[in-house]
Amino acid sequence: MSVIDMQMVDINQVIDLEMNEVTETGGTKNYNDLNNKPKIEGVELIGDKTFEELNLSSLTNTEIEDLLDASV
């Protein structure tokens, strides 16, 4: 292991640090104001959507159990 450019530092040295206020530079805290909202099956996710509005269909418990059994 080699040491590259090692300098001695006085640990008693005082550091003068100026803090500036952080301001927001963009973005939004409101979901409805977002650009490029996520989509499901091409339907933008705005508000409450039903399965039908998202072009999805629901499964019965039997269909879910059949899918789980088929994956084992």
Wavefront OBJ file of the C-alpha trace (Angstrom):
o trace
v 0.000 0.000 0.000
v 1.485 3.340 -0.998
v 0.705 6.823 0.254
v 0.014 9.453 -2.387
v 0.322 13.166 -1.496
v -0.262 12.934 2.252
v -0.430 16.295 4.031
v -0.366 17.093 7.724
v -3.464 18.917 8.928
v -3.768 20.863 12.172
v -6.827 19.347 13.866
v -7.199 22.494 15.948
v -7.787 24.608 12.839
v -11.118 26.488 12.813
v -13.398 25.919 9.855
v -15.461 28.907 8.729
v -18.574 27.629 6.986
v -21.323 29.766 5.486
v -24.720 28.113 5.043
v -26.991 29.340 2.278
v -30.733 28.738 2.088
v -31.652 25.838 -0.183
v -34.308 26.632 -2.734
v -36.218 24.242 -4.948
v -35.208 24.299 -8.589
v -38.063 22.320 -10.057
v -40.436 19.449 -9.615
v -43.728 19.398 -7.825
v -45.249 18.086 -4.647
v -48.621 17.638 -6.364
v -49.044 14.332 -8.251
v -51.572 15.862 -10.655
v -48.951 18.425 -11.764
v -46.415 15.748 -12.758
v -45.292 15.389 -16.346
v -45.078 11.853 -17.753
v -47.415 10.218 -15.238
v -47.210 6.414 -15.162
v -49.576 4.401 -17.331
v -51.113 0.930 -17.215
v -52.117 -0.547 -20.552
v -51.732 2.941 -22.051
v -54.112 4.589 -19.549
v -52.573 7.477 -17.603
v -52.942 7.034 -13.838
v -54.982 10.078 -12.859
v -57.526 9.824 -10.059
v -59.138 6.522 -9.102
v -59.292 4.049 -11.986
v -61.290 0.847 -12.152
v -59.981 -2.396 -13.632
v -62.204 -1.773 -16.616
v -60.812 1.737 -17.160
v -57.297 0.247 -17.090
v -58.325 -2.434 -19.597
v -57.747 -5.124 -16.944
v -59.984 -7.933 -15.801
v -60.326 -9.279 -12.292
v -59.653 -12.878 -11.295
v -61.788 -15.061 -9.089
v -60.253 -16.812 -6.076
v -60.450 -20.094 -7.995
v -58.540 -18.612 -10.934
v -55.855 -17.265 -8.579
v -55.534 -20.644 -6.850
v -55.262 -22.370 -10.250
v -52.467 -19.983 -11.257
v -50.608 -20.591 -8.000
v -51.011 -24.356 -8.284
v -49.718 -24.253 -11.870
v -46.568 -22.410 -10.797
v -45.557 -25.070 -8.220
l 1 2 3 4 5 6 7 8 9 10 11 12 13 14 15 16 17 18 19 20 21 22 23 24 25 26 27 28 29 30 31 32 33 34 35 36 37 38 39 40 41 42 43 44 45 46 47 48 49 50 51 52 53 54 55 56 57 58 59 60 61 62 63 64 65 66 67 68 69 70 71 72
